[in-house]
Each structure stands twice: as C-alpha cells, then as structure tokens.
Amino acid sequence: MSNAHLTPRENFLRMVRGEMPEWVPVYAMGFPGYNESGVRIVGPSLFDETHLSPAETGRTDIWGVDYIANEETNFACIPDSSHFLLDDIADWRKIVHAPSIPDGIDWEQLAKRDIEDSGADRRESAIMATIGLMPFQQLIALMGFTGGLMAVAEDPDEVGALLNYMADLYVPIVEKTVEFYKPDLLYLLDDTAAARFPFVSPTFFKNVLKPVYARLTKPAVERGIPVQFHNCGACETFLDDMYDIGTRLWDPAQLGNDIHEVKRRYKGKISVAGAFSWVPHDGYTEDEVRGAVRACIDEYAPDGGFAFFGGILSRHGDTSLDNAALWMNDEAWRYGREFYKG
C-alpha cells in the first residue's frame, strides 16, 4: 500500500482547490462505508427540530408540500403528485408562508453536538455543511413539473420573487452555520437538468437561479470556503455560472456531460466527483464490478481534478446488489489509493 502522508481530509481538500491530490479521493454523499473518504456531511439539526425538512416516511414540509415515501422510492421522500399546492405562480404570496426561526438558539452548542453526533474527526475528515433550500426543486415540489416549467417560461420574475422569499428564511441559517460549524465546504444541492438536456434555459439559470444561489453561498464565499454543488443531469452549460457562485467541486458529474471537456476547460477551477456508470443485471460478477470502477478511474482521474463517486441502489428490502456496492467501495479505495503512484 501507499506510504501516503496526507490525511484523507487534506487529500480531499487539495483536490477541491484544484491541486494534485496524493491519491484519488472518494466521495460518498453521506452514504455509509466511506469513512475513509475524507469528507463528512453535517447539517444543522435545527432543520429537524423546526421541521425544515420532510421526514423519511413522508409528511408535509414547511412550505405546505405533502411528501410521500414507499418501497418504489426505497422510502426516499418525493412530492405527492396527486395534488400540488400552487396552481398559478401569481398566487404564491397567498399560499406560501415561511415559518419563524426560534429565538435563543445556542448555535455554538448546536454545532458542537451535531459535529460530535456525525462522528467526524476534523483532523481526518473535512466538514461539509449543507444548505436546506433547493430552489428549483422546491418550485417543482410546489407546482409539479408541468406547472413549474410553465411558470419559468411565462413569469420568471414571479418565480424569482418566490425563490428569494424562500432564501430570506435560509440565508441567516447559512450565516450561523458558517460562523459556528466552521465548515471546510458548503454543500448546495439543486438538480436543474434531466439526463440529456437542462430543465431551464441558460438565461433563466443566470438571471433567476444564480442570484438566489449567490445569496445562499455568499456567507461561505466571503470567508474563502469552497462550494460543492450537487447538480444532476446534463448541466455542464451552467458551469460558468456555478463557478461564479463559488462552486469548486461538482457532483455527480453524470456521463450525459462531456467530462473530458469539463476537466480540460475548468482545470484548476472546478473538480468533478462522479462519472461512474454501471448498470446492474442478473449474473453480475465481482470482476465486472471492480473492472468498471478501475475503468472509471483510468478514464477520468489522470491529471487530478477528480473524485470517484459511485452508487449502486436497489429497491427496499432487495439485498441482491449488496455485494456489488461493497466491491465498488472497496475497489474505489484500493485502486484509487495507488493510482497516482504509478
């Protein structure tokens, strides 16, 4: 094995800064089995205590959106598509009402407790603090895709007003999170693209979404804290604007994007985490799974600017892919650890 002298935290942050890491970092988005990955996601438990996020089994979020969860979603919450809260974007002021954040929060103790509960060791793991608001996805949750995209097309100014109203609630939370959790990274999540095309135009992204993102990330950017942006789908057309709001690491960097061109164009500016694609099938073998991991690292890790990020999910109660996930995790760590030594 390698005689690496960097800690996983130092190695991960070196990659985020656009410098050459000592080995290929592994990112896991909070999934178990990656304790050695070098980053831990820590969100203020305030979100749970004030119902700022839906429960795992489904309930109503703070904006009034009903969420459901079932075996088909592996009990991940999704908006209840049988009814949507907002039919006309012009009516949002009558329907959408933000809650009040409780007074007297001891942010110092909250941060201490949350970091301890995460099991993070700051010497070994970078702390990545999450932002609770996903602006575009929250619009879709309120209106559905048809209603939400029609609002984007017909009245982008009102969409922007709604999203900024929501950001008014979250910006003070982000400010306190940055001040007291002292994170190494800030995590912004908001999927704005499908597998082949963006959901919105570059103009809408730049003029409406980008200013909202900038408000949310500003407390971190002002302190020199890099942003990691989780943005699924073919969203590479938005990377210039993502960089402007502080993004230095983008995941999951799916293969609907030209990952080689992204690495070339944004070398030293934005690193990518992802680019792994393996489709489960009957009769898969350990060699096949491990080979797919090695092929991904061989393809995208040269010259740095890359972290392996893979996932193998199954339906609730289905254990048939458990071994595949274990092999993927193990190979990413073992092979990636030695990759830059050759």
Buried (B, 14 or more C-beta within 10 A) or exposed (E): EEEBEBBBBBBBBBBBEBEEBBBBBBBBBBBEBBBBBBBBBBBBEBBEEBEBBBEEEBBBBBBEBBBBBEEEEEEEBBBBEEEBBBBBBEEBEEBBEEEEBEEEBEBEEBBEEBBEEBEBEEEBBBBBBBBBBBBBBBBBBBBBBEBBBBBBEEBBEBBBBBBBBBBEBBBEBBBBBBEBBBBBBBBBBBBBBBEEEBBBBEEBBBBBBBBBBBBBBBBBBEEEBBBBBBBBBBBBBBBBBBBBBBBBBBBBBBBBBEBEEBBEEBEEEBBBBBBBEBEEEEEBEEEEBBEBBBEBBEEBBEEBBBBBBBEBEBEEEEEEBEBBBBBBBBBBBBBBBEBBEE
